[in-house]
Amino acid sequence: MGTTRRRGGNGGMEENTMAILDTSCFSKSTQHIADDRLSFLEAVRSGFLVPENAPAPTNKIYKEIFQILKVENSLYLIMSSYQLLLELDKRFPQVYLSTAKKSESSSPSSLPCNELVVVEEAWSPFAFGTEFSPNEKEDHGKTSGSLDATAFHDLIKDLAEVADEATTEALDIKPLRNMLLFQYLVSFLEGDFVIRNLAFTENSDWVTLRESLLNMILVSRKITYKTLIKDCLSAMCQLSQFSMDSSNVLTPSDTESPEVTEKSHTALAIALPEVIKHTCVSVQKFLSMIIELDSSKKAADMEGWTTRADGVRTPAMEIIMDELTYDKNILLPFFQALDKPKLKLDMIVQYFQKYIPKTSVSTRRSNDSTNNSIFGGVLKCFSNENNTKSIIKKINTEVAQLLLAHAFQAFISLPCQDSTESKEDNSLPEICKNMISAFNCLKKTDEHIVIPPFGKEALFTAAVMLSGV
């Protein structure tokens, strides 16, 4: 189990800093309120980030900064509060690893143990169970206070609509605000989960992961877990499609939202595509964390560390693979958006295994088997005309080409230690050779084949790499 530590008090600094916002209730002008909020953010930065030995802000201060991010209509204030929260989390982490002292009985050569330290009563943008007031329970914390699992899921649903909202004539600040809010929440989840998962790996303490914010969201009875994963896929594909569509040009309109002034329109139009791109990355990061949590939970299950209270849920990878199998509309957009090579390669190989004859690629994996070693087997299967005909009867030639190209791109993007180049059948030259052979076999199988630009790029890369060996 980890230890807890309490942060020191800073009541005087809180009183002086919060006094800046207290005056806003007497201001009739929206501009005055914005000025007060800006002064407040600057005071927090100068008081808690600039001094080297400054104490952490109180929960009340954190809550006010978070509230500005959630409700503000000023692009500058939204960006300022977002950046300030990220910097505060980096400076004052809620959980961290501390090197524990060796016991007298431990071996002198043994490595020091990293102990998980959880800051007691630390602020969190998430709230579960009894942490809500009666009013906050009604809207799940959307307009005040922290968010619960329902509000977080609703935010993900809204992300799928961002592309449509951004291309409408009425340009609104809300999509950008929601995306930055989501990015921050994922960053906060990551800061909590990564440390706890590392502690679990080193100390075999499942409780540390069970109490992670990510796990608490996934086990919440307020959401449907499978629907959450599906909505993440939808949001990821929609956001990625918008980012890659160069025809999206945001222009001012007479019907524009009153929140967006003429002066801020240009800044918003420039910022929105970039924010959409980073939000897509955050969705991927969120899904990756869930997959890692599933892997750790499986390890804990095998060791008998979990209990009935942990429940049973379908691994996210299985849900994703089922969606990709039955919804062909998201298949290519998903892999086009996914920029994590190892995960992409693993998923594409799993997808192909659904359609490859069982005799072609062994379903048994040795202990040292890796995703890319199986990729070599997939390519060899495509080098056989009979197998290729069998596969493209179930998935069309275009899909097969693009998935092979994406898998090849992921393979060559992996670090050397993950590429198993020492294995003859899966060395880089062998993979390049089989990649070219697979496309040649596809040409023989389908005389009317048209190789897309991305496929040609992959073939060219394979040929260059092969000639340079």
C-alpha positions in Angstrom: 0.0 0.0 0.0 1.2 3.6 -0.7 1.5 6.3 1.9 -0.4 9.6 2.3 1.0 13.0 2.9 -0.7 16.2 3.8 0.2 19.5 2.2 1.1 22.5 4.3 -1.4 25.2 4.9 -1.4 28.6 3.0 -4.5 30.2 4.3 -3.0 33.7 4.0 -2.1 33.4 0.3 -5.5 31.9 -0.4 -7.3 34.8 1.2 -5.4 37.4 -0.7 -5.7 35.6 -4.0 -9.4 34.8 -3.7 -10.1 38.4 -2.8 -9.4 39.3 -6.4 -12.4 37.2 -7.5 -14.6 38.3 -4.7 -14.9 41.8 -6.2 -16.4 40.4 -9.4 -19.8 40.1 -7.8 -20.0 43.9 -7.7 -19.0 44.3 -11.3 -21.9 44.8 -13.8 -19.7 44.7 -16.8 -18.7 41.3 -18.4 -15.3 42.9 -19.2 -14.7 43.7 -15.5 -15.4 40.1 -14.6 -12.9 39.0 -17.3 -10.3 41.4 -16.0 -10.8 40.1 -12.4 -10.4 36.5 -13.6 -7.2 37.4 -15.6 -5.8 39.2 -12.5 -6.6 36.1 -10.4 -4.8 33.7 -12.8 -1.8 36.0 -12.8 -1.8 36.2 -9.1 -1.9 32.4 -8.8 1.0 32.1 -11.3 3.2 34.6 -9.5 2.3 33.3 -6.0 2.6 29.6 -6.6 4.7 28.9 -9.6 7.4 31.7 -9.7 8.8 31.2 -6.1 10.9 28.1 -5.8 9.6 27.0 -2.4 6.0 28.1 -2.8 3.3 25.9 -1.2 0.7 24.2 -3.4 -2.5 26.2 -4.0 -5.5 25.2 -1.9 -8.4 23.2 -3.3 -10.5 26.4 -3.4 -8.0 28.0 -5.7 -7.8 25.0 -7.9 -11.6 24.8 -8.1 -11.8 28.5 -9.3 -9.2 28.0 -12.0 -11.0 24.9 -13.2 -14.3 26.8 -13.2 -12.8 29.4 -15.4 -11.8 26.7 -17.9 -15.3 25.2 -17.8 -17.4 28.3 -18.2 -15.3 31.2 -19.7 -16.1 32.6 -23.2 -12.8 34.4 -23.6 -10.3 32.5 -25.7 -7.4 34.1 -23.8 -8.8 33.1 -20.4 -9.7 29.6 -21.5 -6.1 29.1 -22.8 -4.6 30.7 -19.7 -6.5 28.6 -17.2 -5.8 25.5 -19.2 -2.1 26.1 -19.3 -2.0 27.2 -15.6 -3.7 23.9 -14.5 -1.2 21.9 -16.4 1.8 23.7 -14.9 0.4 23.4 -11.4 -0.2 19.7 -11.8 3.4 19.3 -13.0 4.8 21.4 -10.1 2.5 19.8 -7.4 1.7 16.2 -8.4 -1.2 14.5 -6.6 0.6 11.2 -6.6 4.3 10.4 -7.0 6.9 7.8 -6.3 9.4 8.2 -3.4 12.5 6.0 -3.0 11.9 4.0 0.1 14.8 3.3 2.5 16.2 -0.3 2.5 15.4 -2.4 5.5 18.2 -3.8 7.5 17.4 -7.3 6.3 17.6 -6.4 2.6 20.6 -7.3 0.5 23.1 -4.5 0.0 22.9 -5.1 -3.7 19.1 -4.9 -3.9 17.6 -2.0 -5.7 15.7 0.7 -3.7 12.0 0.3 -3.7 9.8 3.1 -5.2 6.9 3.8 -2.8 3.7 5.4 -4.0 2.9 8.6 -2.2 -0.7 10.0 -2.4 -1.2 13.6 -1.3 -4.0 13.5 1.3 -7.2 15.5 0.4 -5.6 16.8 -2.8 -7.9 18.5 -5.3 -9.3 16.6 -8.2 -11.4 17.7 -11.3 -13.3 14.4 -10.8 -15.8 13.6 -8.0 -17.5 10.3 -7.2 -20.2 9.2 -4.8 -20.9 11.5 -1.9 -18.5 14.2 -3.0 -21.3 16.1 -4.8 -23.7 18.6 -3.2 -27.4 18.1 -4.0 -27.3 20.8 -6.8 -24.2 19.4 -8.3 -25.7 15.9 -8.5 -28.4 17.2 -10.8 -26.0 18.3 -13.5 -23.2 15.8 -12.6 -20.9 18.8 -11.8 -21.1 20.2 -15.4 -21.7 23.8 -14.4 -20.1 23.8 -10.9 -17.5 21.9 -9.0 -15.8 18.7 -10.3 -17.1 16.3 -12.9 -18.5 12.8 -12.3 -18.3 9.8 -14.7 -21.5 10.8 -16.5 -20.3 14.3 -17.2 -17.0 13.0 -18.5 -18.8 10.5 -20.8 -21.1 13.3 -22.1 -18.0 15.4 -22.8 -16.6 12.5 -25.0 -20.0 12.4 -26.8 -19.7 16.1 -27.5 -16.3 15.6 -29.1 -17.8 13.6 -31.9 -19.9 16.6 -32.8 -17.1 19.1 -32.8 -16.3 18.6 -36.5 -19.9 19.4 -37.5 -20.0 22.4 -35.2 -16.7 23.8 -36.5 -17.8 23.7 -40.1 -21.1 25.4 -39.5 -21.5 29.1 -40.3 -22.0 30.0 -36.6 -18.5 29.7 -35.1 -18.8 29.1 -31.3 -16.2 29.1 -28.5 -17.9 26.1 -26.8 -16.3 23.3 -29.0 -12.8 24.6 -28.3 -13.5 25.0 -24.6 -14.8 21.4 -24.4 -11.8 20.1 -26.2 -9.3 21.8 -24.0 -11.3 20.7 -21.0 -11.1 17.1 -22.2 -7.4 17.4 -22.9 -6.8 18.6 -19.3 -8.9 15.8 -17.8 -7.0 13.2 -19.8 -3.7 14.8 -18.7 -4.8 14.6 -15.1 -5.9 11.0 -15.5 -2.6 10.2 -17.0 -0.6 11.8 -14.2 -2.5 9.6 -11.7 -2.6 6.4 -13.7 1.0 6.2 -15.0 2.5 6.6 -11.5 0.1 4.0 -10.0 0.6 1.6 -12.8 4.4 1.8 -12.3 3.9 1.3 -8.6 1.8 -1.8 -9.4 4.5 -3.2 -11.7 7.2 -2.7 -9.2 5.4 -3.6 -5.9 2.6 -5.9 -7.1 0.0 -3.8 -5.2 -3.3 -4.0 -7.1 -5.0 -1.7 -4.6 -3.0 1.2 -5.9 -4.5 0.7 -9.4 -8.0 -0.1 -8.1 -8.0 3.3 -6.5 -6.9 5.1 -9.7 -9.2 7.8 -11.1 -9.3 5.9 -14.4 -10.5 2.7 -12.8 -13.1 4.6 -10.7 -14.6 6.1 -13.9 -14.7 2.7 -15.7 -16.4 0.9 -12.8 -18.9 3.7 -12.3 -22.5 2.5 -12.5 -23.5 5.8 -14.0 -22.0 5.0 -17.4 -22.1 2.1 -19.8 -18.6 1.0 -20.2 -18.9 -0.5 -23.8 -20.7 2.6 -24.9 -17.9 4.8 -23.6 -15.4 2.9 -25.6 -17.5 3.1 -28.8 -18.0 6.9 -28.3 -14.3 7.3 -28.0 -13.8 5.5 -31.3 -16.4 7.7 -32.9 -14.9 10.9 -31.5 -11.4 9.8 -32.5 -12.4 9.1 -36.1 -14.5 12.3 -36.5 -11.7 14.5 -35.1 -9.0 12.9 -37.2 -11.1 13.3 -40.4 -11.6 17.0 -39.7 -7.8 17.5 -39.0 -6.9 15.8 -42.3 -9.5 17.6 -44.4 -7.7 20.6 -45.8 -11.0 21.9 -47.3 -12.2 23.0 -43.8 -11.9 26.8 -43.9 -13.5 28.7 -41.0 -14.9 32.0 -42.1 -16.9 34.7 -40.3 -20.6 34.9 -40.7 -23.5 37.3 -40.0 -25.1 34.5 -37.9 -22.0 34.2 -35.7 -22.4 33.6 -32.0 -22.3 36.8 -29.9 -19.6 35.2 -27.8 -17.2 35.4 -30.7 -16.3 39.0 -31.4 -14.8 40.1 -34.7 -11.4 40.6 -33.1 -11.3 37.1 -31.7 -12.6 35.3 -34.8 -9.3 35.0 -36.5 -7.6 33.7 -33.4 -10.3 31.1 -32.8 -10.2 30.0 -36.5 -6.5 29.5 -36.3 -6.5 27.7 -32.9 -9.5 25.4 -33.6 -7.8 23.0 -36.1 -4.7 22.6 -33.9 -6.8 22.0 -30.8 -8.8 19.4 -32.7 -5.6 17.6 -33.7 -4.4 17.5 -30.1 -7.8 16.4 -28.8 -7.6 13.4 -31.2 -4.3 12.5 -29.6 -5.8 12.8 -26.1 -8.6 10.4 -27.1 -6.0 7.9 -28.2 -4.1 8.4 -25.0 -7.3 7.7 -23.0 -7.9 4.5 -24.9 -4.3 3.4 -24.5 -4.5 3.9 -20.7 -7.6 1.8 -20.6 -5.9 -1.0 -22.5 -2.9 -0.8 -20.2 -5.2 -0.9 -17.2 -6.9 -4.0 -18.7 -3.5 -5.6 -19.0 -2.5 -4.9 -15.4 -5.9 -6.1 -14.2 -5.4 -9.4 -16.1 -2.0 -9.8 -14.5 -3.6 -9.2 -11.0 -6.4 -11.7 -11.8 -3.9 -14.4 -12.7 -2.0 -13.8 -9.4 -5.3 -13.8 -7.4 -4.9 -10.2 -6.2 -8.4 -9.1 -7.4 -11.6 -9.7 -5.5 -15.3 -10.0 -6.5 -15.6 -6.3 -5.9 -13.4 -5.5 -8.9 -16.0 -7.0 -11.2 -15.6 -8.3 -14.7 -15.5 -6.2 -17.8 -14.8 -6.9 -21.4 -11.2 -5.7 -22.3 -11.2 -2.5 -24.3 -9.2 -4.2 -27.1 -11.9 -6.7 -27.7 -14.6 -4.1 -27.9 -12.5 -2.0 -30.3 -11.8 -5.1 -32.5 -15.5 -6.0 -32.6 -16.4 -2.5 -33.7 -13.8 -2.4 -36.4 -15.0 -5.8 -37.6 -18.7 -4.9 -37.8 -18.5 -1.2 -38.7 -16.5 -0.9 -41.9 -17.0 2.8 -42.0 -14.6 3.5 -39.1 -12.0 0.8 -40.0 -9.7 2.9 -42.2 -10.3 6.2 -40.4 -9.4 4.6 -37.1 -6.1 3.2 -38.2 -5.3 6.4 -40.1 -5.8 8.3 -36.9 -4.0 5.9 -34.6 -0.4 7.1 -34.2 0.9 4.5 -31.6 2.9 2.1 -33.7 2.9 -0.9 -31.4 -0.8 -0.7 -30.7 -1.6 -0.2 -34.4 0.5 -3.2 -35.4 -1.1 -5.4 -32.8 -4.6 -4.4 -33.8 -4.1 -4.8 -37.5 -2.6 -8.3 -37.0 -5.5 -9.2 -34.8 -7.9 -7.9 -37.5 -6.2 -10.0 -40.2 -6.3 -13.1 -38.0 -10.0 -13.1 -38.2 -9.8 -13.7 -41.9 -6.6 -15.6 -42.4 -6.9 -19.4 -42.8 -5.9 -21.0 -39.5 -3.3 -23.2 -41.1 -1.4 -20.1 -42.4 -0.6 -18.4 -39.2 -0.3 -20.4 -36.0 -2.7 -19.3 -33.3 -0.2 -20.4 -30.6 2.2 -17.7 -29.4 5.5 -18.7 -27.8 6.6 -16.8 -24.7 8.9 -14.6 -26.6 6.4 -13.9 -29.4 5.7 -10.3 -30.2 3.2 -8.5 -32.4 5.6 -7.8 -35.2 6.8 -11.4 -35.4 3.2 -12.4 -36.2 3.2 -9.6 -38.8 5.8 -11.6 -40.7 3.5 -14.5 -40.7 0.6 -12.3 -42.1 2.8 -11.1 -44.9 3.8 -14.6 -45.8 0.2 -15.6 -45.9 -0.5 -12.8 -48.4 2.3 -14.2 -50.5 0.2 -17.3 -51.2 -2.4 -16.8 -53.9 -4.9 -19.2 -52.5 -4.8 -17.6 -49.1 -5.0 -14.1 -50.6 -8.1 -15.0 -52.6 -9.7 -16.4 -49.4 -8.9 -13.1 -47.5 -10.1 -10.6 -50.1 -13.4 -12.5 -50.4 -14.1 -11.3 -46.9 -12.4 -7.9 -47.0 -12.0 -6.0 -50.2 -8.6 -5.4 -51.9 -8.5 -1.7 -51.0 -8.9 -2.4 -47.3 -6.3 -5.2 -47.4 -3.8 -2.8 -49.1 -4.2 0.0 -46.7 -4.1 -2.2 -43.6 -0.9 -3.8 -44.9 0.6 -0.4 -45.6 -0.4 0.9 -42.1 1.0 -2.2 -40.5 4.3 -1.9 -42.4 4.5 1.8 -41.4 4.0 0.8 -37.7 6.6 -1.9 -38.0 9.4 0.3 -39.2 8.5 2.9 -36.6 9.1 0.6 -33.7 12.4 0.9 -31.8 15.0 -1.6 -32.6 14.5 -3.5 -29.4 10.8 -4.1 -30.3 11.4 -5.1 -33.9 12.9 -8.6 -33.3 15.4 -8.1 -36.1 17.5 -10.9 -34.7 14.9 -13.3 -35.9 15.6 -14.3 -39.5 12.0 -14.5 -40.7 11.1 -11.2 -39.2 14.2 -9.2 -39.9 13.7 -5.9 -41.7 15.0 -7.2 -45.0 12.6 -10.2 -44.8 9.7 -8.0 -43.9 10.4 -5.6 -46.8 10.7 -8.6 -49.2 7.4 -10.1 -48.0 5.7 -6.7 -48.2 6.5 -6.4 -51.9 5.6 -10.0 -52.5 2.2 -9.5 -50.8 1.3 -6.6 -53.0 2.4 -8.5 -56.1 0.1 -11.3 -55.1 -2.8 -8.9 -54.6 -2.2 -7.7 -58.2 -2.4 -11.2 -59.5 -5.5 -11.9 -57.6 -7.3 -8.7 -58.6 -6.4 -7.5 -62.2 -8.3 -4.3 -61.7 -6.5 -3.3 -58.5 -5.6 0.3 -58.0 -2.9 0.9 -55.4 -3.6 4.0 -53.4 -0.9 6.7 -52.8 -0.3 5.5 -49.2 0.2 1.9 -50.5 2.6 3.1 -53.1 4.5 5.0 -50.5 4.8 1.9 -48.3 6.0 -0.2 -51.3 8.6 2.5 -52.3 9.9 2.6 -48.7 10.2 -1.2 -48.6 12.1 -1.2 -51.9 14.5 1.5 -50.8 15.1 -0.2 -47.5 15.7 -3.6 -49.2 18.1 -2.1 -51.7 20.1 -0.3 -48.9 20.7 -3.5 -46.9 
